[in-house]
Amino acid sequence: MSPPLDVLVVDDEAPARDELAFLLRGRPAIGRVDEAVDAEQCLQRLTRRSVDAVFVDIHMPGLDGLDLARIIARMSPRPSVVFVTAYEEHAVEAFGIEAVDFLMKPVRPERLDITVRRLQRAGASTPGPEAPFSDRVAVAHGDEILLIPADEIRVAVADGDQVFALTPEHRWPVRATLAELEERLTGHGFMRVHRSYLANLRHVASLESFFNGTYLLKLDGLRDLAIPVSRRHAAALRAAIRL
């Protein structure tokens, strides 16, 4: 079992900082949780005591979170960085800075669990071999369980309590939640574009402006399906496809 992670939460807004620290302290994988009110205090803390990860609010007075992350990137040892913000427009710039994750406020506990698991993997000093079948998804087919290569899947869709993996030929029921698939498939080109859709960006055919900052996404092999992209995820998607 991996040792607990020591983290530092940096946010000039006390309620948001305290809430995130509270959520982190409730995770078994998290050890010590320290807090800093701005970038200057964060850097002072890091010179006195190393941490495994820093949760950085982007919009702060003085040195903002993006500039702070660039300084942290030059440190040795270098803690992992997780960006946290209520302003989705920052996702475009943040996407170009090496970070383990990007969280939108208010932070959802189930989304934070994914971030913590990513931090655990990023913090491994000697990465082990890729988990067996990590590039495939188990789907139900009658009395059989089939393993579908991730690259064949265009999108995973949550429909009520059931999740389906869509390929050009089939709509497969999956024995996993969308959050579980998001954690497993992010490294294989998938991105959450809506609370009900996890899309394979390697198969993007077109992106159409819809309304109020949202989009409709179409994928190769599923041209009759228009996938909604919510405002919450639009900026990160634009950055991912360099729009």
Backbone bond lengths (Angstrom), bond angles and torsions (degrees), N, CA, C in turn:
res aa  C-N    CA-C-N  psi(-1)  N-CA   C-N-CA  omega(-1)  CA-C   N-CA-C  phi
1 M - - - 1.465 - - 1.525 109.40 -
2 S 1.343 116.15 137.72 1.455 120.68 179.68 1.524 110.37 -69.55
3 P 1.351 117.20 145.72 1.467 119.31 176.28 1.512 110.30 -66.97
4 P 1.344 117.86 154.31 1.466 119.88 179.17 1.518 111.55 -61.49
5 L 1.315 115.39 150.01 1.455 122.05 -178.10 1.521 110.46 -91.28
6 D 1.327 116.75 133.33 1.457 121.96 172.05 1.520 108.76 -92.87
7 V 1.328 116.90 130.57 1.468 119.97 -173.55 1.522 110.34 -131.55
8 L 1.331 114.25 161.18 1.458 122.44 177.74 1.521 108.06 -128.81
9 V 1.336 116.96 127.63 1.458 122.59 179.64 1.528 108.58 -103.46
10 V 1.334 116.16 124.20 1.468 120.83 -176.91 1.524 109.03 -118.12
11 D 1.336 116.47 114.47 1.470 121.28 -179.36 1.517 107.72 -161.00
12 D 1.330 117.06 132.25 1.459 120.43 -179.48 1.524 112.36 -78.45
13 E 1.333 117.85 -12.53 1.462 121.47 178.65 1.528 109.15 -96.77
14 A 1.337 116.29 111.78 1.467 121.13 -173.97 1.531 113.53 -58.03
15 P 1.335 120.60 -44.33 1.471 119.23 -179.05 1.529 112.47 -60.29
16 A 1.320 116.64 -44.26 1.469 120.12 -179.84 1.522 110.37 -67.01
17 R 1.332 116.92 -41.07 1.465 121.11 179.62 1.515 110.97 -63.70
18 D 1.344 116.33 -45.66 1.462 120.35 -178.92 1.524 111.82 -65.83
19 E 1.330 116.59 -38.50 1.462 120.42 -179.67 1.522 110.83 -64.42
20 L 1.337 117.39 -46.08 1.456 120.19 179.75 1.525 110.64 -65.53
21 A 1.325 117.26 -41.55 1.468 119.99 177.70 1.518 110.87 -61.26
22 F 1.333 116.68 -39.76 1.467 121.25 177.85 1.529 111.22 -61.82
23 L 1.335 116.36 -45.08 1.456 120.16 179.33 1.526 111.30 -63.70
24 L 1.323 116.57 -40.80 1.459 120.26 -179.76 1.525 111.75 -65.35
25 R 1.319 116.33 -40.22 1.471 119.42 -179.49 1.530 111.99 -65.08
26 G 1.315 116.71 -19.97 1.455 120.02 178.48 1.516 113.57 -84.85
27 R 1.356 117.79 -0.95 1.460 120.78 179.65 1.523 110.05 -95.85
28 P 1.346 118.30 125.02 1.474 120.95 -178.92 1.527 113.11 -58.37
29 A 1.337 117.08 -27.36 1.462 119.89 -178.01 1.522 112.60 -78.07
30 I 1.332 117.59 -8.88 1.464 121.89 -178.35 1.522 109.73 -100.36
31 G 1.331 116.24 132.32 1.458 121.59 176.83 1.522 110.52 -95.08
32 R 1.306 116.48 -106.56 1.461 121.20 -178.32 1.530 110.66 -79.84
33 V 1.337 116.03 138.29 1.463 122.43 176.73 1.525 108.35 -122.62
34 D 1.328 116.74 112.94 1.458 121.94 175.48 1.532 109.24 -104.05
35 E 1.329 115.84 164.23 1.462 120.62 -178.62 1.523 110.07 -131.84
36 A 1.341 115.63 148.14 1.462 122.16 175.46 1.522 108.16 -138.23
37 V 1.331 116.26 144.62 1.467 120.58 -174.38 1.521 112.93 -88.96
38 D 1.334 117.73 -15.35 1.462 119.92 179.27 1.528 109.12 -161.36
39 A 1.341 115.52 179.67 1.457 120.66 -176.86 1.523 111.82 -64.39
40 E 1.328 116.88 -39.52 1.467 120.16 -178.88 1.526 110.94 -61.20
41 Q 1.328 116.24 -46.52 1.462 119.27 179.15 1.528 111.37 -66.07
42 C 1.308 116.40 -35.18 1.463 120.22 176.52 1.524 110.90 -59.82
43 L 1.321 117.09 -49.10 1.458 120.72 -178.42 1.522 111.35 -64.24
44 Q 1.323 116.94 -36.75 1.462 120.28 176.03 1.523 110.94 -61.64
45 R 1.338 116.08 -43.51 1.467 120.48 179.06 1.531 111.02 -63.22
46 L 1.324 115.83 -41.01 1.466 119.31 -176.68 1.522 112.51 -70.12
47 T 1.337 117.45 -26.07 1.466 119.04 176.52 1.522 111.26 -73.58
48 R 1.339 116.37 -23.99 1.472 120.18 -178.94 1.519 112.48 -92.87
49 R 1.336 116.74 -29.70 1.462 119.20 -173.88 1.523 109.31 -155.01
50 S 1.321 116.06 126.28 1.461 119.67 179.74 1.523 110.59 -76.93
51 V 1.320 116.05 152.22 1.460 122.29 176.08 1.525 107.74 -131.18
52 D 1.308 115.51 166.10 1.462 119.81 178.84 1.521 112.52 -83.34
53 A 1.340 116.59 -30.96 1.459 119.56 -176.68 1.520 110.55 -152.80
54 V 1.335 115.12 150.07 1.455 122.37 176.44 1.532 108.28 -121.94
55 F 1.328 116.32 124.31 1.462 122.39 173.73 1.527 107.25 -93.34
56 V 1.323 116.58 112.35 1.461 121.68 -168.55 1.527 110.82 -112.96
57 D 1.329 116.34 120.47 1.462 120.26 169.65 1.525 107.81 -71.26
58 I 1.302 117.51 137.27 1.470 120.06 -176.97 1.518 111.82 -80.30
59 H 1.325 117.54 -44.59 1.460 121.28 -174.00 1.525 109.53 -90.21
60 M 1.351 115.70 95.66 1.475 121.43 179.27 1.523 108.75 -135.51
61 P 1.316 117.97 150.15 1.467 120.33 176.17 1.517 110.85 -68.03
62 G 1.323 116.18 152.82 1.458 119.39 -178.21 1.521 109.58 75.73
63 L 1.319 115.84 -131.36 1.453 121.74 177.91 1.525 108.98 -72.20
64 D 1.337 117.09 116.73 1.464 118.05 -176.07 1.526 110.80 -82.49
65 G 1.325 115.59 177.34 1.450 120.15 -174.55 1.513 114.43 -64.90
66 L 1.337 117.10 -32.55 1.457 119.88 179.15 1.525 111.29 -67.14
67 D 1.340 116.18 -44.24 1.469 119.62 177.39 1.527 110.74 -65.53
68 L 1.325 116.21 -39.16 1.461 119.86 177.82 1.525 110.49 -61.01
69 A 1.318 117.59 -42.34 1.465 121.13 -179.48 1.524 111.02 -63.29
70 R 1.327 117.01 -35.48 1.467 119.91 178.77 1.533 110.94 -66.33
71 I 1.331 116.85 -35.91 1.461 120.32 176.44 1.528 110.16 -68.81
72 I 1.317 116.59 -44.84 1.468 121.08 179.72 1.528 110.36 -58.88
73 A 1.341 116.65 -35.55 1.464 120.64 -178.42 1.520 112.85 -62.37
74 R 1.354 117.58 -20.09 1.464 121.18 -179.47 1.526 112.09 -94.55
75 M 1.321 117.22 0.27 1.468 120.83 -177.47 1.522 111.31 -81.14
76 S 1.312 115.26 156.82 1.453 121.76 174.04 1.530 108.91 -142.82
77 P 1.343 118.28 118.07 1.465 126.10 -2.15 1.520 110.89 -69.15
78 R 1.306 116.12 153.77 1.458 121.57 -175.50 1.530 110.43 -104.48
79 P 1.323 117.83 119.53 1.465 118.94 175.40 1.522 111.25 -72.15
80 S 1.310 115.56 153.72 1.460 120.15 173.25 1.529 109.14 -68.98
81 V 1.328 116.35 154.44 1.459 121.79 -179.23 1.522 109.67 -120.23
82 V 1.332 115.50 134.84 1.458 122.50 171.80 1.523 106.87 -122.85
83 F 1.322 117.86 121.61 1.455 121.18 177.58 1.526 110.05 -83.24
84 V 1.325 115.64 140.78 1.459 122.26 178.13 1.525 107.60 -133.12
85 T 1.332 117.50 127.78 1.458 119.28 -178.57 1.521 111.43 -158.06
86 A 1.312 115.32 157.52 1.462 121.35 173.21 1.522 110.94 -98.97
87 Y 1.338 117.26 -0.97 1.461 122.04 -174.77 1.516 109.67 -112.91
88 E 1.330 117.01 102.62 1.450 121.04 -173.57 1.522 113.21 -65.52
89 E 1.343 118.53 -21.43 1.455 119.35 -179.01 1.532 111.94 -64.74
90 H 1.345 116.83 -21.50 1.460 119.59 178.94 1.524 111.88 -71.63
91 A 1.317 118.11 -14.46 1.458 120.57 -176.29 1.525 111.73 -60.62
92 V 1.338 117.54 -33.93 1.451 120.33 -177.06 1.521 110.87 -61.15
93 E 1.333 116.95 -49.71 1.460 120.11 -179.97 1.519 111.34 -71.31
94 A 1.319 116.79 -40.27 1.457 120.37 -177.71 1.516 111.61 -63.70
95 F 1.334 116.18 -29.20 1.455 119.88 -177.68 1.524 111.12 -63.40
96 G 1.345 116.60 -27.85 1.450 120.02 -179.38 1.514 114.19 -83.48
97 I 1.314 117.70 -4.88 1.458 121.76 178.47 1.521 108.03 -102.79
98 E 1.316 116.38 131.96 1.457 119.77 -177.15 1.525 110.53 -61.25
99 A 1.295 116.49 116.10 1.464 122.49 179.44 1.520 108.50 -147.40
100 V 1.322 114.81 155.91 1.458 119.36 -178.99 1.521 111.09 -76.44
101 D 1.348 116.70 -33.86 1.458 118.39 -176.94 1.517 110.15 -161.79
102 F 1.338 115.21 170.48 1.463 123.94 179.98 1.522 106.59 -136.87
103 L 1.327 117.42 114.66 1.457 122.35 -177.33 1.525 110.52 -109.33
104 M 1.333 114.86 139.31 1.454 120.64 175.20 1.526 109.85 -97.96
105 K 1.340 115.59 138.83 1.469 120.45 174.11 1.524 109.38 -81.23
106 P 1.310 118.83 146.44 1.468 125.90 -7.12 1.528 110.64 -71.71
107 V 1.317 115.93 140.31 1.463 120.99 -176.40 1.525 109.77 -73.90
108 R 1.317 115.58 125.66 1.462 120.40 178.64 1.525 109.86 -85.51
109 P 1.331 118.58 134.69 1.476 120.73 -178.02 1.515 113.15 -54.44
110 E 1.341 117.75 -42.50 1.462 119.47 -178.30 1.527 111.48 -67.72
111 R 1.352 117.05 -31.10 1.467 119.70 176.28 1.518 110.64 -73.65
112 L 1.324 117.02 -34.19 1.461 120.79 177.27 1.528 110.63 -65.31
113 D 1.317 117.66 -34.63 1.466 120.55 177.89 1.526 110.59 -59.69
114 I 1.331 117.18 -38.83 1.459 120.56 177.46 1.523 110.20 -63.89
115 T 1.330 116.67 -43.16 1.457 121.09 179.24 1.523 111.28 -60.48
116 V 1.319 117.06 -44.07 1.468 120.62 -179.09 1.526 110.63 -61.93
117 R 1.332 116.13 -40.86 1.469 118.08 178.68 1.526 111.01 -66.91
118 R 1.316 117.50 -35.20 1.468 120.15 175.71 1.524 110.84 -65.33
119 L 1.318 116.55 -39.16 1.464 120.01 177.32 1.519 111.13 -63.73
120 Q 1.319 116.76 -39.15 1.459 120.04 178.01 1.520 110.92 -61.28
121 R 1.317 116.53 -42.03 1.467 119.45 179.17 1.532 110.82 -69.22
122 A 1.330 116.49 -41.32 1.465 120.27 -179.20 1.521 111.67 -66.36
123 G 1.339 116.40 -29.53 1.457 120.62 -176.86 1.506 114.64 -84.50
124 A 1.325 117.40 -5.38 1.464 119.36 179.57 1.516 109.24 -66.57
125 S 1.332 117.16 124.31 1.459 120.69 -176.49 1.509 112.27 -68.65
126 T 1.335 116.81 -33.14 1.453 121.05 178.40 1.511 108.17 -128.88
127 P 1.304 117.76 96.81 1.452 119.17 -177.03 1.514 111.18 -58.69
128 G 1.313 115.02 134.46 1.447 119.60 178.59 1.506 109.90 -84.96
129 P 1.333 116.46 -179.31 1.456 119.57 178.90 1.514 110.47 -65.66
130 E 1.316 115.59 153.03 1.459 119.97 179.26 1.516 109.55 -60.21
131 A 1.312 116.32 139.66 1.459 120.18 -178.78 1.522 110.01 -59.62
132 P 1.342 117.79 139.73 1.459 120.05 178.72 1.522 111.40 -55.15
133 F 1.322 115.59 138.22 1.461 123.15 175.61 1.532 112.74 67.15
134 S 1.338 119.03 14.83 1.467 119.39 -178.05 1.519 111.93 -67.40
135 D 1.338 117.31 -17.53 1.455 120.49 178.43 1.521 112.09 -98.50
136 R 1.336 116.42 14.61 1.457 120.47 178.45 1.527 109.83 -133.97
137 V 1.319 115.10 157.46 1.463 121.41 -177.72 1.524 108.58 -122.05
138 A 1.335 115.66 129.04 1.455 120.78 178.54 1.517 110.02 -78.76
139 V 1.342 116.08 128.47 1.465 121.47 179.18 1.522 108.69 -129.29
140 A 1.328 114.56 153.51 1.460 120.31 179.92 1.523 109.49 -86.61
141 H 1.348 115.68 135.65 1.463 121.33 177.34 1.527 107.55 -143.39
142 G 1.326 115.36 89.76 1.456 119.36 -174.89 1.515 110.10 63.87
143 D 1.323 115.86 -125.08 1.463 120.64 178.54 1.524 112.07 -90.80
144 E 1.324 116.74 4.17 1.459 120.89 -177.42 1.529 111.11 -105.81
145 I 1.323 115.43 159.81 1.457 122.93 168.96 1.525 106.78 -115.27
146 L 1.319 116.93 117.28 1.460 121.73 179.41 1.519 109.80 -100.01
147 L 1.324 116.89 149.06 1.458 122.71 176.61 1.526 108.11 -108.79
148 I 1.334 115.45 108.54 1.467 122.07 -176.45 1.530 109.34 -95.23
149 P 1.347 118.16 125.23 1.475 119.23 175.96 1.525 111.08 -56.30
150 A 1.323 115.94 136.14 1.467 120.25 -176.89 1.521 111.78 -57.46
151 D 1.333 117.92 -34.99 1.451 119.63 -176.00 1.522 112.31 -68.62
152 E 1.338 117.69 -20.43 1.460 119.71 177.87 1.525 111.71 -78.34
153 I 1.324 116.51 -19.54 1.464 120.78 -177.55 1.525 109.33 -82.93
154 R 1.319 117.00 127.37 1.459 121.17 178.53 1.521 111.45 -86.82
155 V 1.335 117.02 -40.42 1.459 120.51 -177.14 1.525 108.90 -158.35
156 A 1.329 116.26 147.24 1.466 122.50 170.31 1.522 106.89 -107.28
157 V 1.341 115.55 134.30 1.457 121.26 -173.00 1.520 109.83 -125.54
158 A 1.330 116.60 131.22 1.460 121.32 173.26 1.519 107.99 -91.72
159 D 1.327 115.72 121.46 1.464 122.03 -179.87 1.521 107.21 -125.95
160 G 1.333 116.74 95.72 1.456 120.41 -172.78 1.512 110.15 67.69
161 D 1.320 117.22 -127.79 1.456 121.66 179.39 1.520 112.77 -90.35
162 Q 1.317 117.81 -1.10 1.462 121.73 -177.00 1.526 110.78 -110.01
163 V 1.332 115.55 143.81 1.453 121.93 175.68 1.528 108.40 -112.27
164 F 1.344 115.77 138.00 1.454 121.04 179.86 1.528 109.11 -122.78
165 A 1.329 115.86 141.41 1.458 122.54 172.50 1.525 107.45 -103.18
166 L 1.341 116.12 122.94 1.457 120.09 -176.30 1.520 110.35 -102.96
167 T 1.331 115.77 125.24 1.452 123.09 169.34 1.527 106.66 -110.80
168 P 1.336 118.68 172.51 1.473 118.45 179.69 1.529 113.58 -59.50
169 E 1.348 116.21 -23.76 1.462 118.94 -175.49 1.518 114.22 -104.51
170 H 1.350 117.80 -25.33 1.458 118.65 -169.33 1.530 111.79 -140.98
171 R 1.332 114.01 162.23 1.466 123.86 171.89 1.537 105.69 -119.56
172 W 1.335 115.81 101.38 1.456 121.73 -171.41 1.524 111.44 -97.64
173 P 1.344 119.16 129.42 1.471 120.39 171.92 1.525 110.10 -72.30
174 V 1.319 116.12 135.15 1.467 122.74 -175.79 1.524 109.59 -113.55
175 R 1.305 116.71 139.10 1.463 121.83 178.33 1.532 109.61 -92.67
176 A 1.310 115.45 62.76 1.468 121.45 179.01 1.510 107.69 -163.24
177 T 1.322 116.55 158.06 1.451 120.43 173.70 1.524 109.15 -82.99
178 L 1.323 116.41 164.67 1.456 119.77 178.12 1.530 110.77 -64.86
179 A 1.328 117.02 -35.49 1.472 120.34 177.96 1.521 110.79 -64.20
180 E 1.334 117.47 -39.37 1.468 120.97 178.13 1.527 110.85 -65.69
181 L 1.322 116.48 -40.79 1.462 119.47 176.97 1.529 111.31 -66.73
182 E 1.333 116.69 -37.50 1.464 120.17 178.36 1.523 110.45 -59.56
183 E 1.313 116.77 -44.76 1.462 120.08 179.50 1.519 111.10 -63.10
184 R 1.308 116.42 -40.42 1.463 121.00 -174.58 1.522 113.34 -76.26
185 L 1.346 117.35 -34.14 1.454 121.04 -168.80 1.518 114.96 -105.22
186 T 1.329 118.78 -4.04 1.463 119.93 -179.07 1.525 111.18 -55.78
187 G 1.311 117.92 -40.66 1.460 121.42 179.92 1.514 114.14 -72.94
188 H 1.314 117.43 -3.15 1.464 121.99 179.55 1.532 111.38 -111.42
189 G 1.334 116.61 23.85 1.453 120.66 174.12 1.511 115.74 93.89
190 F 1.317 117.95 5.33 1.464 120.33 -178.63 1.521 111.18 -92.63
191 M 1.334 115.78 148.08 1.465 121.92 177.53 1.522 109.09 -142.06
192 R 1.329 115.49 139.54 1.462 120.37 174.14 1.521 107.95 -72.78
193 V 1.330 117.46 120.16 1.455 121.44 -179.04 1.523 111.96 -111.44
194 H 1.318 116.50 -9.37 1.455 123.09 -177.71 1.519 105.93 -164.49
195 R 1.312 117.46 157.30 1.457 119.37 -178.64 1.529 112.31 -59.63
196 S 1.342 116.98 -20.45 1.456 120.36 -177.75 1.526 113.69 -111.74
197 Y 1.348 117.74 2.87 1.464 119.72 -174.76 1.534 111.41 -135.85
198 L 1.334 115.46 133.63 1.455 123.79 173.64 1.527 106.34 -122.06
199 A 1.328 116.94 108.04 1.465 121.33 -169.18 1.524 111.77 -102.29
200 N 1.336 115.94 146.43 1.451 123.03 174.57 1.524 107.98 -88.26
201 L 1.335 116.66 105.16 1.464 120.78 -174.33 1.524 112.31 -70.22
202 R 1.315 117.46 -13.86 1.463 119.49 177.50 1.528 111.94 -70.93
203 H 1.317 116.08 -11.52 1.464 119.97 -178.84 1.527 112.40 -116.98
204 V 1.334 117.43 20.92 1.468 120.00 178.85 1.525 109.86 -65.40
205 A 1.324 116.38 127.07 1.466 121.83 176.24 1.518 111.20 -101.41
206 S 1.337 117.51 -39.40 1.465 120.10 -179.58 1.524 109.95 -159.94
207 L 1.326 114.34 157.44 1.459 122.05 177.46 1.521 106.87 -133.96
208 E 1.328 116.04 118.63 1.462 121.53 -174.56 1.529 110.70 -114.82
209 S 1.325 116.57 129.02 1.464 120.02 175.62 1.518 109.10 -60.98
210 F 1.325 116.09 137.19 1.455 120.55 -177.69 1.524 108.47 -110.38
211 F 1.334 117.52 -89.83 1.454 119.70 175.95 1.517 108.89 -156.09
212 N 1.338 114.91 151.84 1.467 121.94 173.62 1.521 112.58 52.11
213 G 1.336 116.84 43.06 1.457 121.29 175.96 1.511 114.82 80.79
214 T 1.329 118.75 10.13 1.459 121.66 178.74 1.526 109.57 -103.00
215 Y 1.341 115.95 169.25 1.451 121.37 -178.38 1.525 109.98 -136.74
216 L 1.330 114.57 166.66 1.453 122.43 167.74 1.523 107.38 -118.38
217 L 1.318 115.99 127.29 1.460 122.66 -175.11 1.528 109.05 -108.09
218 K 1.329 116.46 135.48 1.451 120.99 174.68 1.523 109.49 -122.31
219 L 1.332 115.28 143.55 1.455 122.43 -174.30 1.519 110.50 -120.21
220 D 1.329 115.57 148.66 1.458 120.49 175.82 1.522 109.52 -57.56
221 G 1.316 116.07 135.11 1.454 120.96 177.90 1.509 113.85 87.70
222 L 1.353 116.52 -11.98 1.470 121.06 178.03 1.521 109.31 -134.25
223 R 1.307 116.87 46.85 1.463 120.75 -171.66 1.519 113.00 -65.74
224 D 1.340 118.11 -19.73 1.463 120.25 178.47 1.524 112.79 -83.31
225 L 1.339 116.43 -5.86 1.466 120.75 -179.32 1.520 109.53 -103.71
226 A 1.332 116.99 121.97 1.463 122.49 175.22 1.528 107.93 -102.00
227 I 1.319 116.18 114.73 1.466 121.77 -175.75 1.525 109.24 -93.50
228 P 1.316 118.78 122.46 1.468 120.07 179.36 1.526 111.10 -71.59
229 V 1.310 115.94 138.35 1.469 122.93 174.26 1.521 106.80 -112.68
230 S 1.318 117.07 115.80 1.460 120.51 -175.67 1.523 111.32 -74.79
231 R 1.312 116.77 160.17 1.471 121.11 177.41 1.526 110.85 -58.55
232 R 1.326 116.25 -34.81 1.470 121.05 -178.73 1.528 111.70 -59.42
233 H 1.343 117.13 -31.25 1.462 121.35 -174.96 1.524 113.21 -110.65
234 A 1.339 118.14 -4.49 1.459 120.96 -172.31 1.523 112.80 -63.17
235 A 1.327 118.23 -43.97 1.461 120.94 -175.70 1.523 111.21 -64.84
236 A 1.327 117.05 -43.61 1.454 120.65 179.11 1.524 110.89 -63.60
237 L 1.334 116.97 -37.55 1.460 120.02 177.63 1.510 110.93 -65.65
238 R 1.326 117.37 -44.43 1.474 120.06 178.82 1.522 110.40 -58.74
239 A 1.334 116.10 -40.42 1.467 119.10 179.53 1.527 110.80 -67.19
240 A 1.320 116.68 -39.79 1.468 120.21 -177.32 1.508 111.90 -63.87
241 I 1.342 117.39 -35.96 1.467 119.61 -179.35 1.528 111.23 -100.45
242 R 1.350 116.11 12.85 1.470 123.10 175.39 1.519 111.88 58.36
243 L 1.339 116.46 43.83 1.466 121.45 179.99 1.524 110.14 -89.36
